[in-house]
Amino acid sequence: MSGRREHGTAILVEGASDRAAVLTAAGLLGIDLAGGDVAVVPMGGAMSIRRFVAELGPSGDGLRLRGLCDAREAGYYQRAGLPDAAIFVCRPDLEAELLRALGPERTFAVLEQEGDLRLFRMFQQQPAQRTRTLDQQLHRFLGTTSGRKEHYGAVLTAALTPAELPAPLCGILHQLP
């Protein structure tokens, strides 16, 4: 955070993977975030929302705050003072929204394209993964290596058409002035 902005919109997201997905979705929708004075701000976790709202939040200076969060984190955003209409909730989280939108076969195609399908197949054979559902395995795989979650936030989103984007991503981007 680098001080108050005098106008525009700040989209507060939990982390870098959420930021990557929002930026990619904006591109798919033809929305120029920079030209619209929109910043997508990763907070390093939902529990930081109060600090970000206190620094950036309601001061009458025209900066609009919006939030994108996981279902289990929505209460933090509400308690920080964001109105419900400014909070866009992923159920249960953004990775699950993206995986659901793509479906397994298209997700496998993305993993193959990125050179990770073989690694994922090996991951599935680990004893701790064998009893998990495919969705649980994919979700866990995305978070196993530093930077992978952010990378896949962008590439999974890019594999969708604008009409297939999850509702929370579309909602937060279409609400921009």
Kinemage of the C-alpha trace (Angstrom):
@kinemage 1
@onewidth
@group {chain A} dominant
@subgroup {mainchain}
@vectorlist {calphas} color= white
{ca met a 1} P 0.000 0.000 0.000
{ca ser a 2} L 1.377 3.337 -0.901
{ca gly a 3} L -0.967 5.838 0.660
{ca arg a 4} L -4.422 7.072 -0.257
{ca arg a 5} L -5.632 7.495 -3.773
{ca glu a 6} L -7.953 10.338 -4.526
{ca his a 7} L -10.392 8.438 -6.749
{ca gly a 8} L -10.823 5.169 -8.555
{ca thr a 9} L -11.425 1.670 -7.306
{ca ala a 10} L -9.349 -0.769 -5.281
{ca ile a 11} L -10.264 -4.436 -5.601
{ca leu a 12} L -9.008 -6.106 -2.437
{ca val a 13} L -8.121 -9.771 -2.947
{ca glu a 14} L -6.638 -12.303 -0.593
{ca gly a 15} L -3.501 -13.136 -2.540
{ca ala a 16} L -1.471 -13.175 -5.720
{ca ser a 17} L -3.445 -16.015 -7.336
{ca asp a 18} L -6.681 -14.069 -6.929
{ca arg a 19} L -5.007 -10.975 -8.392
{ca ala a 20} L -3.768 -13.015 -11.371
{ca ala a 21} L -7.280 -14.350 -12.006
{ca val a 22} L -8.887 -10.888 -11.770
{ca leu a 23} L -6.324 -9.362 -14.142
{ca thr a 24} L -6.754 -12.209 -16.626
{ca ala a 25} L -10.565 -12.070 -16.416
{ca ala a 26} L -10.479 -8.313 -17.029
{ca gly a 27} L -8.441 -8.957 -20.168
{ca leu a 28} L -10.923 -11.589 -21.367
{ca leu a 29} L -13.775 -9.136 -20.835
{ca gly a 30} L -11.922 -6.289 -22.547
{ca ile a 31} L -11.846 -4.192 -19.382
{ca asp a 32} L -8.913 -1.790 -19.089
{ca leu a 33} L -8.301 -1.706 -15.345
{ca ala a 34} L -5.447 0.810 -15.489
{ca gly a 35} L -7.408 3.097 -17.786
{ca gly a 36} L -10.356 2.891 -15.395
{ca asp a 37} L -8.138 3.765 -12.418
{ca val a 38} L -8.630 0.320 -10.878
{ca ala a 39} L -5.981 -1.323 -8.715
{ca val a 40} L -6.138 -5.010 -7.816
{ca val a 41} L -4.531 -5.239 -4.388
{ca pro a 42} L -3.370 -8.581 -2.925
{ca met a 43} L -3.485 -8.332 0.861
{ca gly a 44} L -1.514 -11.403 1.873
{ca gly a 45} L -4.591 -13.021 3.410
{ca ala a 46} L -8.148 -12.080 4.302
{ca met a 47} L -7.272 -11.246 7.885
{ca ser a 48} L -5.441 -8.169 6.613
{ca ile a 49} L -8.656 -6.622 5.309
{ca arg a 50} L -9.169 -4.283 8.282
{ca arg a 51} L -5.735 -2.757 7.827
{ca phe a 52} L -6.308 -2.207 4.112
{ca val a 53} L -9.771 -0.739 4.629
{ca ala a 54} L -8.413 1.554 7.351
{ca glu a 55} L -5.676 2.825 5.050
{ca leu a 56} L -7.655 2.999 1.826
{ca gly a 57} L -11.212 3.060 3.031
{ca pro a 58} L -14.084 5.410 3.414
{ca ser a 59} L -12.745 8.900 3.761
{ca gly a 60} L -14.914 10.774 1.329
{ca asp a 61} L -12.043 10.964 -1.177
{ca gly a 62} L -13.906 9.010 -3.835
{ca leu a 63} L -11.941 5.754 -3.650
{ca arg a 64} L -14.315 2.826 -3.994
{ca leu a 65} L -13.411 -0.451 -2.317
{ca arg a 66} L -14.498 -3.845 -3.606
{ca gly a 67} L -13.566 -7.252 -2.277
{ca leu a 68} L -13.187 -10.743 -3.738
{ca cys a 69} L -12.927 -13.492 -1.146
{ca asp a 70} L -13.484 -17.128 -0.271
{ca ala a 71} L -16.814 -18.011 1.350
{ca arg a 72} L -15.194 -18.707 4.717
{ca glu a 73} L -13.550 -15.246 4.689
{ca ala a 74} L -16.615 -13.126 3.824
{ca gly a 75} L -17.218 -12.273 7.485
{ca tyr a 76} L -13.835 -10.553 7.725
{ca tyr a 77} L -14.746 -8.309 4.800
{ca gln a 78} L -18.134 -7.489 6.325
{ca arg a 79} L -16.661 -6.713 9.744
{ca ala a 80} L -14.072 -4.476 8.084
{ca gly a 81} L -16.926 -2.314 6.833
{ca leu a 82} L -17.331 -3.317 3.196
{ca pro a 83} L -21.012 -3.346 2.284
{ca asp a 84} L -22.414 -6.673 1.075
{ca ala a 85} L -22.879 -5.229 -2.439
{ca ala a 86} L -19.104 -4.616 -2.622
{ca ile a 87} L -18.117 -8.166 -1.594
{ca phe a 88} L -17.953 -10.906 -4.208
{ca val a 89} L -17.782 -14.363 -2.680
{ca cys a 90} L -16.210 -17.450 -4.256
{ca arg a 91} L -17.726 -20.750 -3.141
{ca pro a 92} L -15.865 -22.258 -1.491
{ca asp a 93} L -12.881 -20.435 -3.048
{ca leu a 94} L -11.653 -19.068 -6.368
{ca glu a 95} L -9.682 -22.184 -7.308
{ca ala a 96} L -12.808 -24.316 -6.905
{ca glu a 97} L -14.809 -21.825 -8.994
{ca leu a 98} L -12.232 -22.027 -11.795
{ca leu a 99} L -11.941 -25.825 -11.651
{ca arg a 100} L -15.738 -26.168 -11.723
{ca ala a 101} L -16.022 -23.785 -14.684
{ca leu a 102} L -13.415 -25.715 -16.678
{ca gly a 103} L -14.362 -29.243 -15.706
{ca pro a 104} L -11.832 -32.074 -15.346
{ca glu a 105} L -10.990 -32.702 -19.007
{ca arg a 106} L -10.248 -29.076 -19.812
{ca thr a 107} L -8.313 -28.734 -16.565
{ca phe a 108} L -6.190 -31.740 -17.585
{ca ala a 109} L -5.625 -30.103 -20.966
{ca val a 110} L -4.350 -26.958 -19.218
{ca leu a 111} L -2.082 -29.042 -16.969
{ca glu a 112} L -0.729 -30.817 -20.067
{ca gln a 113} L -0.179 -27.518 -21.866
{ca glu a 114} L 1.730 -26.189 -18.856
{ca gly a 115} L 3.835 -29.354 -18.563
{ca asp a 116} L 2.333 -30.391 -15.222
{ca leu a 117} L -0.013 -33.269 -16.084
{ca arg a 118} L 2.642 -35.937 -15.432
{ca leu a 119} L 3.449 -34.290 -12.087
{ca phe a 120} L -0.232 -34.224 -11.215
{ca arg a 121} L -0.616 -37.930 -12.065
{ca met a 122} L 2.333 -38.719 -9.770
{ca phe a 123} L 0.814 -36.498 -7.070
{ca gln a 124} L -2.441 -38.468 -7.292
{ca gln a 125} L -0.559 -41.659 -6.421
{ca gln a 126} L 0.717 -40.335 -3.102
{ca pro a 127} L -0.929 -42.183 -0.200
{ca ala a 128} L -2.440 -39.002 1.245
{ca gln a 129} L -4.106 -38.210 -2.098
{ca arg a 130} L -5.551 -41.600 -2.976
{ca thr a 131} L -8.695 -41.198 -0.878
{ca arg a 132} L -9.405 -37.623 -1.964
{ca thr a 133} L -11.801 -36.697 -4.721
{ca leu a 134} L -10.427 -35.458 -8.029
{ca asp a 135} L -11.491 -31.892 -7.156
{ca gln a 136} L -9.681 -32.120 -3.820
{ca gln a 137} L -6.560 -33.491 -5.508
{ca leu a 138} L -6.525 -30.745 -8.149
{ca his a 139} L -7.129 -28.063 -5.541
{ca arg a 140} L -4.296 -29.347 -3.349
{ca phe a 141} L -1.932 -29.771 -6.300
{ca leu a 142} L -2.307 -26.104 -7.213
{ca gly a 143} L -0.933 -25.090 -3.824
{ca thr a 144} L 1.995 -27.496 -3.520
{ca thr a 145} L 4.760 -25.461 -5.169
{ca ser a 146} L 5.690 -21.820 -4.672
{ca gly a 147} L 4.209 -19.717 -7.442
{ca arg a 148} L 2.037 -22.496 -8.883
{ca lys a 149} L -1.200 -21.165 -7.425
{ca glu a 150} L -0.587 -17.701 -8.897
{ca his a 151} L 0.431 -19.150 -12.259
{ca tyr a 152} L -2.682 -21.298 -12.431
{ca gly a 153} L -4.890 -18.432 -11.275
{ca ala a 154} L -3.987 -16.818 -14.589
{ca val a 155} L -3.838 -19.834 -16.916
{ca leu a 156} L -7.024 -21.506 -15.677
{ca thr a 157} L -8.869 -18.206 -16.052
{ca ala a 158} L -7.380 -17.688 -19.523
{ca ala a 159} L -8.690 -21.112 -20.580
{ca leu a 160} L -12.266 -19.912 -20.068
{ca thr a 161} L -14.416 -17.902 -22.417
{ca pro a 162} L -15.918 -14.665 -21.082
{ca ala a 163} L -19.294 -16.428 -20.770
{ca glu a 164} L -17.723 -19.182 -18.629
{ca leu a 165} L -16.057 -16.911 -16.070
{ca pro a 166} L -17.240 -17.626 -12.521
{ca ala a 167} L -19.943 -15.273 -11.261
{ca pro a 168} L -17.787 -13.601 -8.565
{ca leu a 169} L -15.128 -12.616 -11.136
{ca cys a 170} L -17.697 -11.299 -13.586
{ca gly a 171} L -19.614 -9.555 -10.837
{ca ile a 172} L -16.706 -7.626 -9.406
{ca leu a 173} L -15.490 -6.569 -12.852
{ca his a 174} L -18.911 -5.622 -14.202
{ca gln a 175} L -19.598 -3.484 -11.141
{ca leu a 176} L -16.722 -1.176 -11.976
{ca pro a 177} L -17.752 2.312 -13.082
